Amino acid sequence: MLIGSSCRVDEYEALSSSGYDYAEFPCRAVCEMNERAFKDLCKHVEIVGFPVLGMNLYCPPEIVIAGTGYCPETIRAYARKAAERANYLGVQTVGIGSPKSRIIPTGFNFSTAKEQITEFLRITANEFSVFNIQVTLEPLATFYCNFINSFKEAYEIVTMADVDNLGILVDFYNMEHFDEGDMGFESLSNLINHAHISDDDGSPTLRSYMKPENYSIHENRIHQLIDSGYKGNLTIEIDIPYDNERAYENLRFIKQIIPKTKQKD
């Protein structure tokens, strides 16, 4: 298992010397760059040599995943650009959270919304499949959005979409707010292709490093995930600015507990 951290693009070089295995960039920010800025970023990543294996924060609100304003052509154009840029950076997985893009208006037909997100995922996954990049649907807590909030719901949608490079993103922070943080994954690990973990600094908009007082909880969750057969990577997903001391302590904690898990195999 490789251990990475999300970061802003301007924090990439600081993270590169922290001991982590990879960075996870915000897809939306990368797609908003003009061509020159993006080429400069690619050159910088090549020089630094620190892998960028993931992307989170997929799209802006105007790219509607489900609900009013849904437009397959806009979705496809954005996915094509995102996939091309992800490929240049060496990305392996891209997470689809984007809560503001999947807030269903009151009275909107729920069956239609499910059809829309299923089509959205097929379109998006197909664009990323050109570069052999995995797409992951992330169930989000209800304080972020009102659509696809549970692992069960994500499982249903991903199964309906039935695309080879599409899976589920296990985000323990979101799942614990739906009482799913400690669920088992034994029969589901084949559909899980990425994982996030974090605490917060007092607000859902301030996802942060894992807190030492919660280490025993996080240890059990990481053990459950790995023991289920999960073979992917684990990203600490944060909204706060990069903090070298906290980043190092989180990495040290994870590296201490992973050998314990492997010993059970």
N, C-alpha and C positions, 0 to 999 in steps of 0.2 A: 504494500500500500504506500503510495506517495502522499505526502502531506503538503498542502499548499495554502495560500492565503489570498483572499481577494484584496485588491488595492486600486486606488486611482492610478491613472496612467503616470501622473507626476510623482508617484511614490514607488514606482517600479524599481528604480536603481537602489533605493534604500532597502527594499524587501529582498533584493537579489543577494545581499550579503548577510542575511539573517539566519541561514541554515535551512530554510524551507526548500522543497523540491521544485516548486513552480509558483507562478503567479496566476491569478484569475482576474481578467480585465472586465470592466463594464462595457458590454457590447454596444449599448446605446451611444456612449461617449466616443467609442472608436468609429462608429458609423457616422457620427456628426462631424468628424474631422474632414477638412478639405484634403484634396489629393496630396498636396505637398506636405502637409502636417502628418498625414498617414505614412507617406514614404519615409519621412524623417523618423517616425516612430519605429518602423520596421528596421531601418538601418541601426537605430539605437539598440533594439532588441538583439540584432545580430552581433553587434559589437560587445554588448554586455554578456551575452551568451546564457542568460537565465531563462529557462523555458516559460512560455505563456501557454499553458495547457487547457485553460478553461475560460469561459465567459459567463458572466451573470448580467443582471439588469438588461434584459434583452432589447426591449423596444419602448419608444415613447408612447404616450396615451393615444395619439392620433392613429397609431396602428392598432386597430380594434381586433382583439382576439375573439370576442363574442359580444353581441349586443348591437345597439343602434350605430350605424355607420360602418358596419362590417363590409369589407371590400377585398375580394380575393386577388385582384390585380395589384392593389397596393401592398398587400401581404407578400405576394410573390416577388415584387420588385425589391422590397426591403430585405427579404430573406436572401435573395441573390447577392445583394451588396454585402450583407453581413457574412454570408458564407465565404465569399471571395476574400474579404478582409481577414476573417478568422483563419482561412487557409494560409495566407501570407505570413501570419503570426505563428503558425504551428499549433493552433488550437485543436484539441481533441474532443471536448464536450462543450455544449452551450446550453445553459439553463433557461427555461421559459417560465419566468415568474410574472413580472410586469403587471402588478395588481390593477393599476389605473386603466389598463387595456381590457380588463375583464370584470368590470362592475356592471351587472345586469340591471337595467332600469326597472322600476316597479311596473308590474303588468306585462313585462316582456315574456314571450313564450319560452318556457324552459327547454322544451324539446328542440326548438329552433336554436337556442344557445348551444346545446350539446352538439347539434349538427354543425354549427359554425366552428366551434373549437376543434372538432374532429377534422374538419376540412383544413382549418388553419394549420394544424399539426402535420397533416399529410403534405400540404404545400411546402411548409417550412422544412420538414425533414427531407423531402425530395431534393430541395435546393442544396442542403448541407451534405446529402449523400454523395453528390458529385465529388466531394473532397474527403469522403469517408469520415465525416465528423458526426458524432453522436448528438442527438437532440434529446433534452430531458424536460418533462413536464413537472412542475413543482406545485404541489398542493400548498395553498397559502392560508394563513390564519384569517379568521373572519374580520379582524380589525384592519386588514389590508384590502380585502375585496369580498364579494358575496358569491363567488362562483368557483367551484373546484377547490374546496377547503380541506377535504380529507384524503388520506391515502386511498381509501376505497373508491372515492370518486375518480381520482387520477387513474387508478388501475382500470376502471371501467372505460374511460375515454381512450387510454393508450391501447387497450385491447381492441376497442372498436376501430381505431385508426389503422392498426395492423400494418405498421411500417417497420422494416428491419432495423433501422438506425434510430428508433424512437423508444425511449424508456421513461422511467420515473426518477425524479430527483428526491432523495430522502433528505429533508431539511428538519433536523431535530428541533430547532427553535420554533418553527411553524407547527410541527406535529405535536409538541407538548401542549400547545394552546388548544388542541382539539382532542386532548387526552389520548394521543397516539404515540407520544414520545418513547414509551417503553414497550411498544408492541413487538412481536416477533416477526421475522422476515423469512422464516425457513422455506416456505413454499413460493416465495415471491422474489427471491434474489436474482432470478434470471431476467426480471424486468427492471431492476435497479441498475442504472449506469452512472450515477454520481451521488455524492453526499456532501451536505453542508452541516456545520455545527457552530454554535455561538451562544452567548448570553446577551444581555443588553445592559446599557448604562442608564436605566430608568425609563426608557421609552422604546416602543417598537421601531421607531425611526433611528434609534441609536444602537443597532446591533453591534455587539462588541466581542472582545475576547472572552473565553471561558473564565469564570471566576473560581479561584481556589476552593471556596466554600461549596461549589457545585461539582468539584472534580469527581467525586464518587458516583454521582448521577451520570456524568458524561462517560466515565469509564465503563459503566454497565451498558450504556447505549452503544458505544463503540464495539464492545465485546459481542453484543447481540448481533450487530451488523456483520462483523467479520465471521462469527461462528455460523451465520446463516449461509455462508458461501460467497459473500460479496467480495469481488476481486478488484474493485475500482479504487479511485482516489478519494481523499477526504480534504475538503477545503474549509478553513475557518473563514466565515463570511462576516465582514464587518462594514459598518457605515461610518464609524468614527475615523479620524486620521490615524495613520500608521503609528504604532507605538512600539519601538524596538524592544523595550524591556518586557512588556506584556506578550509580545509576539514570541520572544525567546522562551518565556516561562511556559506558554501554551505548547510550544513545540517540544520542549523538554518533557512535559507531562505526557504527551501522546507517545513519544518514543519510549518512555518508560513502560507504558501499559501494552503496547502492541506485542512485544515479545511474550508477555503473559498469555495473550490470546493465541499466538502461534503455537505455544507449547501444548495447547489442548488438541491440536490437529492430530 
